[in-house]
């Protein structure tokens, strides 16, 4: 069997290379990355919403309360608000067939 030879890397100034984030922008607003979606140039429409709320503490608390109710129901054996992993996989594959 032949040994696979990897390319030799020339070091410059003691550094092999630099790591960097990919050039494509990130979809998460305020992620802290340089390429995050921002409106610094005024190009985003006024009604732009990345859809990742909640936006207020009351909305956040309402979501937490709802989740706690569903968890309490599941602990009592009522799973009507839950799906199995197989059902979730089927939904994902239906919506994103490239995941298969």
C-alpha positions in Angstrom: 0.0 0.0 0.0 1.3 3.4 -0.9 1.6 6.1 1.7 -0.5 9.1 1.0 1.7 12.2 0.9 0.1 15.4 2.1 1.2 18.7 0.5 3.9 20.6 2.2 2.9 24.0 3.7 5.3 26.8 3.6 5.3 28.8 6.8 5.4 32.5 6.6 6.5 34.5 9.6 6.0 31.5 11.8 2.3 31.2 10.9 0.8 28.4 8.8 -2.5 30.1 8.0 -5.3 32.2 9.2 -8.7 31.1 10.3 -11.7 33.2 9.3 -15.4 33.0 9.2 -17.0 32.0 5.9 -17.8 35.0 3.6 -21.5 34.2 3.6 -23.5 36.3 6.0 -25.1 34.8 9.0 -28.9 34.9 9.3 -29.0 35.5 13.1 -29.3 39.2 13.8 -27.0 40.3 16.6 -24.9 37.1 16.6 -21.8 39.2 17.1 -20.2 38.0 13.8 -18.9 40.6 11.4 -21.1 39.2 8.6 -24.3 39.3 10.6 -27.4 40.8 9.1 -27.5 44.5 10.1 -29.1 47.6 8.8 -26.0 49.8 8.9 -26.4 50.6 5.2 -30.2 51.1 5.4 -30.9 48.3 2.9 -33.3 46.2 5.1 -37.0 46.9 4.8 -38.7 48.4 7.8 -40.8 45.3 8.3 -37.9 42.9 8.3 -38.3 40.2 11.0 -35.9 37.3 11.2 -38.6 35.4 13.0 -36.6 34.4 16.0 -38.5 36.2 18.8 -39.8 36.5 21.6 -39.2 40.2 21.6 -40.4 41.3 25.1 -40.0 39.7 28.5 -43.8 39.1 28.6 -43.6 37.1 25.4 -40.7 35.1 26.7 -42.5 34.4 30.0 -45.6 33.3 28.0 -43.5 30.8 26.0 -41.9 29.5 29.2 -45.3 29.1 30.9 -46.7 27.2 27.8 -43.7 24.9 27.8 -44.1 24.2 31.5 -47.7 23.2 30.9 -46.8 20.8 28.1 -44.0 19.3 30.2 -46.4 18.8 33.2 -48.9 17.1 30.9 -46.2 14.8 29.5 -45.1 13.8 33.0 -48.7 12.7 33.6 -48.7 10.6 30.4 -50.5 13.1 28.1 -48.3 13.4 25.0 -50.8 15.1 22.7 -48.6 18.2 22.4 -45.5 16.2 21.6 -44.2 14.3 18.5 -41.9 11.3 18.3 -38.5 11.5 16.8 -39.7 9.5 13.8 -42.5 11.9 13.2 -40.1 14.9 13.5 -37.7 13.2 11.1 -40.5 12.6 8.6 -41.5 16.3 8.8 -37.9 17.5 8.4 -37.3 15.2 5.4 -40.6 16.3 3.8 -39.7 20.0 4.2 -35.9 19.6 3.5 -35.4 16.5 1.3 -31.7 17.2 1.0 -31.3 16.0 4.6 -31.8 12.4 3.7 
